[in-house]
Amino acid sequence: VKAIAERAAAGWTAAGADVTVDWEAGDAEVDADSGRISQALGNLLSNAVEHGGGGAHVRGVRCGRHVRIEVSGRGRGLTVATRAAEDAGGRLQLAPGPEGLVATVELPLAEA
């Protein structure tokens, strides 16, 4: 999942956006569809960058039996990201943060 988050951020950074990644979840493997994870993160970053002033922050943390991917920024049109997260076996939560909306994708860890 870390590589997916870094690729999504790198695409926006290459386009001139200020997108940073702070990955604290280690090399945790998740039980989720990588294509749908990419779609959910891509949509969240697109919304944050395009509607939130050109920047976003991605943070990955391990939380019990899940990995949480938080995207800080403002955004609209999160229906596609919500559906993609659910199709990947996870869920998307939205909450206010110090710099705007924080969207969190929570994914189940793969069984060892």
N, C-alpha and C positions, 0 to 999 in steps of 0.2 A: 504494500500500500504506500510505503514511503516513496518508492520510485514513481508511482502514479502521481502523487502530490507534487513531487519535485518537477516532473515533466510538465504538468499543468501550469505551475508557477513559472517555469523557464520560458514557456511559450509567451506568456504575457510580459515577462521581463525583456525578452528579445524584441517585443513590440513597443518597448519604452515605458511600460507601466512599472510602478514601484510595488512589486509583490515579493514578500519574504516568506520563508518557511522556517518554522521552529519545530523540529520533530523530536518529541520526547518519548515516543512509543516504542523505540527500538526497532528490531527486525520482526515484529509480530506479524504472523501470517493470519489473514482473515478468511473466513468462509463466505465469499461473496464473488459476484461476477465482475471481473476487472473492467470490462467494457462499460458496464453501467456505473461503476465507481468513477471511471474517467469522465463519463457524461455528467454525472452529478457534480463533480468538482469543477469541471469545465464551465458548467452553467453557473455555479455559484461564483466562481472567479470572474466570469464575464459580467454578471450582474454587479458585483462589487466594484470592478474596475470601470465599467461603462457608466454606472449610475452613482458611484460613490466617490468621485473625485480623482480617479486614476490610480488607486492603490488598494492593496489588500494584504492581509496577514493570514497565513495558513499555519495552524498549530495542530500537531498530532500528539495525543496522550493515550495512555492505556488506562482504562477505567474498569476494574473488575474483569469480567469476561468479554469486554468490548474494547475496540479502538475508537476513539473519538477524534474526528477531524473537524476542527473549527475554522471557519472562514470569517474573518472580521471585515466589515465594510458595509456599505449600504447597497440595497438592491431591490429589484422588483421582479415579477414574473418567475417566482420560484416553483411553480407548479411542475415543470419538467424535472427540476432537480429533486423534488420530493418524490415523484414517481420513480425516477431512476434509483434513488436510494432504497426505496421500498422493494423494487424489482431485484436489487442486489442483495436483499435479505436484511437490510438495515432500516434506519429511519432518519428523518431529518427534523431537527428542532431549531426554532428561531427564538432568539432572546435579545433584548437590548444590551448593548455593550458601551464602553467608554468612548468608542470612536464610531458608533453607529451599530447596525445590526450584526449580530454574531450568529452565523448559521453553523450548526453542528451536525455532521453525519456520523451516526453510531453504527458500527458493523460488528457482527459476532466473530469472535476468534475461532479459528479452525480447531477441531478436536485433534489432540496430539496422538 
